[in-house]
Amino acid sequence: MSLPQDSVRHAVVFEPGDPPRSGRMAFLDPGGDTTLTVARPDGTHEVAATRVPVADAVAALARARADESAHPAARFWGAAALVALQLVARGRVLPGVTGQDHDSWRAGPFDAADARRIRELADAMPAEARAVPLPATGEGDGEGDTGAETGAGAGAEPRLPDAESHVRAFLDAVADAMPRSPGAVRATGTTAYAAARPVKVPRLRPWAEEVSAGLDSGVRLSLRLEADDPARGEFRAVMQLHSLADPSLVVDAADLWEGRDPGLGGRARIEATLAIRRAARAWPRLERLLESAVPDELPLSDADLEELLAGAATRLDAAGVEVHWPKSLVSGLTARAAVGLRDSAPSDLPSFLGGHHLTSFDWQLALGGERLTAAEMDHLAETHRPVVRLRDQWVLIDPGVARKVRSHLKPMTALDALGAALTGTVEVDGEQVPVEPSAWLSELRDRLAEPADVGPPPGLAATLRDYQLQGLRWLARMTSLGLGGCLADDMGLGKTITLIALHLTRQGTGPTLVVCPASLMGNWEREISRFAPGVPVRRYHGAQRTLADDGFVLTTYGTMRLDAARLGEHPWGLLVADEAQHVKNPASGTAKALREIPAAARVALTGTPVENNLSELWAILDWTTPGLLGSLTRFRSRWAKPVESGDKATAERLARLVGPFLLRRRKSDPGIAPELPPKTETDRPVPLTTEQAGLYEAVVREIMTQIESAQGMARRGLIVKLLTGLKQICNHPAQYLHEADPRLPGRSGKLELLDELVDTIVAEDGAVLVFTQYVQMARLLDKHLSARGVGTQLLHGGTPVARREEMVRRFQDGAAPVFLLSLKAAGTGLNLTRADHVIHYDRWWNPAVEDQATDRAYRIGQTRPVQVHRLIAEGTIEDRIAQMLVAKRSLADAVLASGEAAFTELTDAELAALVELR
């Protein structure tokens, strides 16, 4: 039986059965198809419920354990289900016969930790999890007294199950439902304990009681390895038995079989045999013990030792069987990948790092932290035994380590070696192996962390802020080594002036080529003339395009793409990609053209090194420092996929690898921009009008019906169409309906709130930026506000460069209080500090893009507090997206879904829940 997805949102109770596997979970769902009586503080009530067999509910309950939206009772039974499954996995199940003579499996035996965990579970049980009253005294159901709380008799409070007894009954139900092994047929001569159908077995009750007597007692098995003569390979495994009730009681199996029992009980031999049988599942070699009259010890060959070292000991430990190695044997032989140990330091580091030079890569072993000599390494390579005499002691050799000693690794490139030194590990045959870098490689790694000792360069007509000087020193260090870097400061923190200072610091190395969006060419020209007067600057753009042998050359991404071959023939000392997110797609023509232009050093400037996914980070850093992150395919498999899956260790290694090549500062960082005024961000929910709500629900019904019968690309296209349509309806019906001459007032909750905000802002002599991702919506807003007598300007992707610059100047001069901007065209590169308010009329899929747009106003030079308003249509997809975006604020630290495409992979049910109007 399948459970509805939201079942765990309701309270759930356990109803025991006979046999235990017939027990049921009752979900108190108002839409349930049955009823049951539950006890509440004000008395008993009949409630609707959905009953599900325990076996069918376990998976949903286990998931509910970590689901914050699940009911506390569902989360509790999820925790209990996890305990039950762990007991089953450990073989903690015993046969039993129920009160009605049915065959059943029970959870047990329990060790001290198990019993403690069960008690803790019982103490944490919510009242709703056992709210079904027990029958009145004398009306038992034949299952025996499971214990109860509160009294009996007329007028008494309802009797509820005892919490711990109820938990144990649930554990029995799970245990009874899971291991229906056909092997039980041979043991009992019937289908008892093997089939799901209950079998009456009253004759087996004495046997079951003998086997299962004392669920909280029993024995645990361990193996004690003895080394009689390591030189001749004489080893044996001795069976030891530990009391579960009293862990201090330990006895060898030989003593137990000879009658020397210190207090394990009369069933100890049976339990010991069962424990050996369970251990043999983890290491089949132990099956030979079951063939002997006394399962006391097992001779071990070299192959047996290798199996134990190679993983059998770990599997035994997971099954609850410890392996105790002889104290005379020493372990702790470790293998590291040695990088560059046989090489001397390169005389020309920039050439070495920028070329295809190779450096040595081999294994280095250590014992107790001390490196082995070459002779010792050779001795190990020639020895094919799991125990070796080394430094006057017997050493256990892990088979994996032995394989490494006998193999040799291929040399690696200089950048791969540097990456290994930075992360501290390298991947060999799919395994992360610690790295032992050479002295010169360690020194190079340390140099990357030390900024160059440079000050503000002569000729710079400005005073650098402390963090800008730090950025200059970092860039000077990286470029002096022939390495590139990505300066990823927030917008408005002065990346341009930092690059101008770097050019002056590197004078004599050649001209600097700056590739930027067309809208930023004027800003670059003004900044260079202002902060580096006398330095030549020319635009390589338009009909007359000429190059220069010194100073700055400015060009656009479009012109660079057309003239990549000509630009590539010029000797550039420094190549700068401003707003480098424009080349985040490595397969684009722009990105490919940029890679064709050689330079002594490359620097990327961007406020968002990762907008949508980690492949964008690869695209930028593989351009600044080619080869650092390997191929894109390799990067995705080694780094991106594990990080996206939540692998924190891989994320930390990636951070160590890219950290020296990426400098990221935010306005909110301590000491970065203390003079900036406060910024207040507010989500402003607005209701839909009746017209909007009707349109919204109609579109959901119509397109969801089409989606349910579509597949592949057609389905993905319909989902994008649905999401786009709903966002447009949330903005204004006229945008979705493409009305030629629409009536705008009174039809959109967002528009009404926008009017209120704009009226207040204008009355207070303020100025506001209004961002929307739709040019059509911006034009509607322009028409509406102009009709109301509000001064506006509209900038979008089709606005010519000269006109853009004039509009920026007019806004900064106070000519118009409202600046309407399309998010994609105006989200970067503009300085609009006249604005003290920013309104995001609709939500972008990525919060970093919104942050960049906000930074048009909130940047150095802003003197007034900035208020950011995000308009969100209540109860719609915008509401749900707003909740998701909260988790995406740390853009450089997490992988983000790639916009609408991320939602095309949702199931129909998940998509319906996302777009449902609530």
Protein Blocks (a to p, Z undefined) as FASTA:
>chain_A
ZZdfklmmpccdddddddfklpccddddfkbcbdcddddfkbccddddddddfklmmmmm
mmmmmmmkbcfklmmmmmmmmmmmmmmmnopacddddfkopacddeddddfklmmmmmmm
mmmpcfklmmcccddehiaghnopebiehiedehiacddddfklmmmmmmmmmmmmmmmc
fklmmmnopaehkambdcddfklmmmmmmmmgojlgccddddddddfblmnopacddddd
ddfklmmbccdfklmmnopaghnojklmmmmmmmmmmmmmmmmmlmmmmmpmblfbccdd
fklmmmmmnommmmmmmnopacdddfkbcghiacdddehklpccdfblmlmmmmmcdcdd
dddddeehiacdfklmmmmmmpccfbdceehiacdddfklmmmmmpccddddfklmmmmm
mnopaceehiacdddddfklmmmmmmmmpccdddddehiacdddfklmmmmmmmmmmmmn
opacddfbdehilpmmmmmmmmmmmgoiapcdddddfklmmmmmmmmmmmmghiacddde
djbdcddfehjddddfklmmmmmmmmmmpccfbdcdehkllmmpmkbmklmmmmmpgcfb
dcdddfblblkbmklmmmmmmmmmghklopfklmmmmmmmmmmnopaklmmmmmmmmmmm
occddfklghklmmbccdddddddddddfklmmmmmmmmmmmmmmmmmgghjllmmmmmm
mmmmmmmmmmomklmnopabdcfehpafklmmmmmmmmmmmmnopacddddfbfklmmmm
mmmmmmnopacddddfklcfklmmmmmmmmmnopafbdcddfklmmgoiacfkbcbdcdf
bacfbfklmmmmmmmmmcghiabdcdddddddehiaklmmmmmmmmmmmmmlpccdehjl
lmmmpcfklmmmmmpcZZ
